[in-house]
């Protein structure tokens, strides 16, 4: 099971099962495999602002 990651600024949760198709991330893509220039679709924060959800 792939881990979910939450934006520490706005609370958006990236779920690998859903991906982020609107921004070019296919369902099934692990957070680590997302391009480094991807940003939070809600607030625009960078990947460095996301933390793994326990």
Secondary structure as UniProt FT lines:
FT   STRAND          5..7
FT   TURN            8..10
FT   STRAND          13..14
FT   TURN            16..19
FT   HELIX           21..23
FT   TURN            27..28
FT   HELIX           31..33
FT   TURN            36..37
FT   TURN            41..43
FT   HELIX           47..49
FT   STRAND          50..52
//
